[in-house]
């Protein structure tokens, strides 16, 4: 965390709404992407993202170390997602079943490099859809570590603190998830 962010957190803890708003704009996309990766519903992801920041604002005084703001914020999002998954048992998709309607893919697709030929673009899009579908088919505990590690870029220790689990458990979940993904994506791995 840089000194500007650290100062924003300190000001936000003193209920400076402008400082908190700046933190929201810095972290909103990252939190939203994590939640979307876990539940694959854009509307619900937006709601849970808002809930995450509302809870963070109201309980910011409980944050002991300003430097830990990012992990703490993700922890709130993780708990909200876990609660939602537990209460509503949201559907996950199996990579083994065909898509009924590919156009309803709820993941955002990156803008393609137009220098590539259309066949390469099409193949890359298909691979991205299969990867997202494979990740979505993982059990929630494995899906969350894959998203936090590979998509969000957190290290094992940070994830361990976020999900309140020993680092060995995080490594184990990550290894099992990678093995499952490898088996599910075997036809796409060259």
PyMOL commands that set and color helices and strands:
alter all, ss='L'
color gray80, all
select helices_A, chain A and resi 3-13+17-39+42-62+66-88+102-104+118-136+140-151+156-163+167-184+186-188
alter helices_A, ss='H'
color red, helices_A
deselect
rebuild
show_as cartoon
